[in-house]
Amino acid sequence: MEKFKQLLDSVQAMEADFQKFYEKGQSAAGTRIRKSLSELKKLAQDLREDVQNTKNSRKS
């Protein structure tokens, strides 16, 4: 559950940059969003692998 919490925290942390980018037109916020999304992708992949490993270990 710790990885899931990290995933949620990452999404919530991006909210301010999304507002700055879409509502205020700040280009730098767009760069931060793209970086955060890349990190989010890595977290999601780690979580996906963890779920798969846990599922496989339960079968054994």
Secondary structure, DSSP 8 states (H G I E B T S, - for coil): -HHHHHHHHHHHHTHHHHHHHHHH--HHHHHHHHHHHHHHHHHHHHHHHHHHHHHHHHH-
